[in-house]
């Protein structure tokens, strides 16, 4: 038997190794058939159970493991937990016909991506390739060198991570989520300030975090915690001499987050919260560069988007977020044909930077209007969004 560690270096230079796991032979046969065209790029292995998949893990180092959730003997969450332990560099994807909240919550800590059955071949191929590309990029030695010792990087925002853990319990209530936020008085006050701001337009005075959770929803509350908690954490890590620059960066990032949320609310309301967090963290790589390369954030040959994605990867945040941060300056690098969160952040960043100075990025970027039109965004829609940008910047400046 060949040891996993011995083959990993070979795998990276050869075809991608993909493992599909399902307890229905018909599903595996269907995957084998629709993905036949990938045989020149992928070596595909098909396992009929979790135990069979573990045997394959002993034999091959996989780039990707795609698993069903509900399987007898060993469910998908248990299997992917073992994959995470045995082959931590493998991308873990859930492909399941079970889309209930409990199933989704079980996978949130062990899966990089979640796809629902039925899933067309093009979507499955694109998801696997995109996940692999991002995962490979975040293993780049240049990023590791630029980031320095992982132990010296800022730690993940504690309240945000605690909320995420609570939300992983299907029986958790809004009160449970609110109690986590209430442990930090400063954060609690900031959440109430934001909840009562003009951006959310609740229409009545919100006086408790539980009320904020009721009006805004648990996911939005969690994301507000990320936004309000991340930058103080980064400011402490950045050092006193950089406080003014970091405050300017925070205001810019919050402006982009609010603007990206507005844009995404028109295109896909389900992704508004994702757009907010991605906008808030899109320039976080500049902070790491400041910590490693001086106040000007310069580091030869290192892209701040990739470095920011590396930090979020260290924090354990999902691929869907790290991908946006990695490519927010060049979303065309991601294979996609419809308007996505990365496009909303890209567009919001450009609108905000035309009206507000952004640290480290003095040049006003151009908009690729042709690409926007290919994604279904008309010049009139862009003009309408530009019309509300000053208001969003004003709200961000008061928070």
N, C-alpha and C positions, 0 to 999 in steps of 0.2 A: 504494500500500500504506500502511496506517495503522501508525504506529510503536506498538510495545507500550506504551511509557511514556505515550503520548498517550491510550490507551484505558483504562488501569488505573483512573483515577478515575471513569470512566463505569461500568465494570463493577461497582464496589462499590455503586453506587446502583441498578443494574438487576438483572436475573435473574442467577443464578450461571452462570458459564461452565464447563462440564464437558467434558473430553476423555476419550474411551474409546479404548484402543488394543489391538488383538488381531490376530493374523495369520489368524484364521478368520472369514470373513464370517458364518457361521452364528451365532457367538457375538455378534458385533456386532448382527446382526438381532434376536437374542434379547433383548439388553440394551435395544435401541430399543423393543421390544414391551413388556417388563415395566415399563419406566420411562416409558411413555407418559403416565401420570398426573402426571408431574413437569414437563410442558412449560410449565405456567403459572409455575413457579418457576425452572426451569433451561433454559438454551440448551445443547443437547447436540451435540457434534461427535464423529464416529466415524472413526477412522483405521485402515487395514488393515495398517499396518507402522510401524516406527520412523521411517523416512525420511518417510513421509506425515505422521506426527505432528509432526516437526520443521518441516515446511512450515506446518502449522496454528499452531505456536508463533510463527512469523513474522507471522501474520495476526491472531491474537487473544491477549489476555491472559487466561489461564485461572485460575479459582479452584481447580480440582481437575484432576489428571491421574490416570486409573485405567489401569494397564497390565498386560498379561500379562507373564510373565517370559521364557518360552522362545519366541522368535520368530526366524526366519531373518534373516540380515543384521545386525540390531541387536537384541540382547536387551533385556529390560525394565530391567535394572540400568544398562546403558549409556544407554538413553533417559532414565531418571529422573535420572541424573547430569547429562545435558545440560539437562534441565528445571530442575534445581537451579541450574545456572549461568545459564541464560537468564531464568528466571522464579522467583527464589528464594522469592517469596511464595505460590506455588502449592502446595497440599497434594498430596503424592505418595502414591498408594495402589497397592499391588500386588494384583491379582486373578488368582490363578494356580491351576492344577490340580496344579502341581508343589509338593509340600510337604516334599521332602527337606531335610535339614540344609544341604546345600551351597547350594541355591536360597535358603533363608531367610537364610543368612549373607551372600550376595551383595547382598541387598536391605537389610540392617540399617542401612547408613549413608546410604542414599538415599531410603528410604521412610518416611513417617510411620505408615502402617498396612499390615497384611498380611492379606488375606482369601483364603480357599481356595475354589476351585470344587468343587462347585456352591455358589453363594451366593444365598439367596433375596432377592427384591426388597426386602423390608422391612429386612433387615440391611444391604444395600447402601445404601439410602436413608438409614438412620439413621447409618451410618458416615460418609457424605459430609457430612451436615448437622452432625453433632457435630464432625467435624474442621474444617469451615469456621467454625463458631461459635467454637471455641477459637482458631483461627488469627487470626480477626478481632479477638477480644478482646485477644490478645497484641500486636496492632499499635496499640492504643489510645494516643493521645498522653498521656493522663493517667498511664498506667503508665510511659511513657518519661520523663516529667517527674519522677515520684516516684523512679524508679530512678537518675536522673541520668546522668552520663557512663558509658557501658558499660565503658570502659576502667578505671574505678574500682571496678567490681563485683568480688567475689571470683571468681577463676578456677575452672574446673571441677577437681574432684579428679583429680590427675594419674595416680595408680595405677589408679583406676577406669577412666579413659578409655583408659589403656594396655591394661588387661585386656580392655576392650570391643574394642579393635583386634585383639588376639590372637585373641579368640573369633570374629572375623570371618573367620579363616582356617580352612576346614573341616578342614585337616590338623593343626591345633594340638592338643596333648596337655594333660592336667592339669598335667604338669610345666612346660610352657611358661607356663601361667597362674600357677602357684605362683612361678616364678622372677621374674615381674614384681612380685609382692607382696613377695618377699624383698629387693628393692632398698631398701625402707624398713624399717629395723630396728624402729622404734617401731610402725609399722603391723603388722609381722609378729608382734610380741609381743601386740598387741591382738587380732589374728585368732585366735591360739592361745588366748588367755584366753577369748574368746567361744566358740570351738569346744569348749572343755572345760567350759563352763558348764552348769548344769542345764537350760537351755532346749533344747539340742540332744540331750542324753542319749546321747552316743556310746557310753558303756559301757566305754571304755578310755582311757588317757592318750594324747592326741594331742600329739606332740612336734615335728612339722615342718609347715610350710605345705602341703607336698605331701600329707602324710597328711590334713590338714584338707580339702584339695581332694578327696581320694579319698572321704572319709566324707560330706562335705557337698555335693559337686558344684561344678563350675566357676561356675555361675550364682550359687549362694549365696555362694561365696567372693568373687565380684565385688561382690555387693551388700553383703557385710560390709565390703569395702574402702570402698564409698561411705559407709556408716554411720560407720565409724571415722575416715575421712579428712576428710569434709565439715565436721564441726563444728570441729576444730582450725583448718582453713582459714578458716572463718567467724569464729572467735574472734580470729585474728590480724588479720583485716580490721576487726573490731568495735572494737578498742581496749581497752587495759588496764582502764579504768574499768568496762567492761561484762562483765568475765570471769565474775563470779558469776552474773549474769543469764543469760549464754549457757550456762554449765554447767547451770543449772537447766533451761533450754530443751532442752538436749541430753538430759538424763535423762528429761524428759517425753516427748520425741520418741522415744527408744529404747523407753520403756514402751509407747507407742502402736504402734510398729513390731512389738514382740514380741506384743502383744495382737492386732493386726490379722492377724499371721501365724497365730496360733492359730485365730482366727475363720475365716480363709480356708481353713485346712487341713481344715475340716469341709465347706465349701461347694464348693471347687474347688482341689485340691492343686496343679494346674499353675500357679496364680497366687499361691502362698504367697510366693515371692520378690518378686513385684511389690508385694504388700501390705506386705512388710517395708520396702522402699525408699520406697514412698509414705508409710508411716507415719513413717519417719525424717525425711522432708523436708517433711511437710505444713505445718509452721509456719515454713519457711525465710524466708518473706516478712517475718516480724517482724525478722529480722536486717537485711534491707535497710532496713526502716523505721528501725531503730535507727541505722544508718549515715547515714541521710538526715535523720531528724527528731528525734534525741535519744534519751535512754535509755528514755523511756516508749513509744517506738515509734509515736507518734501521727503521722498524716499525713491531713489532711482529705480525705475523699472517696475514699480509696484502700483497697481491700480487700486484706488481707495474703495471702489465697489467690491472687488474681490476680497480685499482685506476685511471689509466690514462683514461680508458673508462668512468669512473664516471665523470671526469673533462670534457671530450668531450660531455658527455650527458648534463652537466650543460650548456655548450656552445651551445647546440642545434644542434650538428652535427649529420649526419644521422647514423642509426643503422648499415648500411653496413660498415661504418668506425669504429664505436665504437666496433663492434664485432671483427674486425681484431686486434685492439689494445688490447682488453681484452684477446684474445687467441693467441697472436703472439708467445708465448713460447710453446704452446701446441695446435697446430691447429687440432690435432686429436680429441679434445674435441667437435669440431663442426661436426655435421652430414653432411658429403659431400663425394662424390665419384669421383669428377673431380677436377683438379688443379684450385685453386682459389687464390685471392689476398692474403689471410692469409698465404698460402703456399709460395708465392713469397717473402713475407716479412720474414717469418721464414727462408727460404733458404738464402736470402740475408744477414740477420743478422748473420747467421753462417759463411758465406763466409767472411764477413767483419771482424768479431771478430777473425778470424784466422790470419788476417794481421794487425789489428789495435786495440789498447787497447780501451775498452769501460768502462766508469765509472760504478762502482758498480757491474760489472759483469766480474771479472778477469778470471774465468774458461772458457776455450775454449769448446764450446758445440759440442757434436757429431751430426752427420747427420744420420737420419733414412733413409738409402738408400732403404730399402725394401718398406717403405711407399711411397717414391718418385716413385719407379717403379710401384706401384699399381696405382699411379695417372698419369702414362704415361711419367715419366721423367727418361730417361736412364742415366747410369753412364757417357756415353760420353757427353751427353748434360750438365750434371753438371760440368764435366771437362772443357768444353768450356766456361761456365759461370765463372768458377774460373779463367780462363785465362784472362778475362777482368776486374776482380775485382780490381787489382792494379790501373788500369787506372781510374776507377770510384772513388776510394779513393783519387787519386791524384787530380781529378777535384774538389771533395768536399773540399779538403784542401785549394784550392785557392779561394773559394767563400766566 
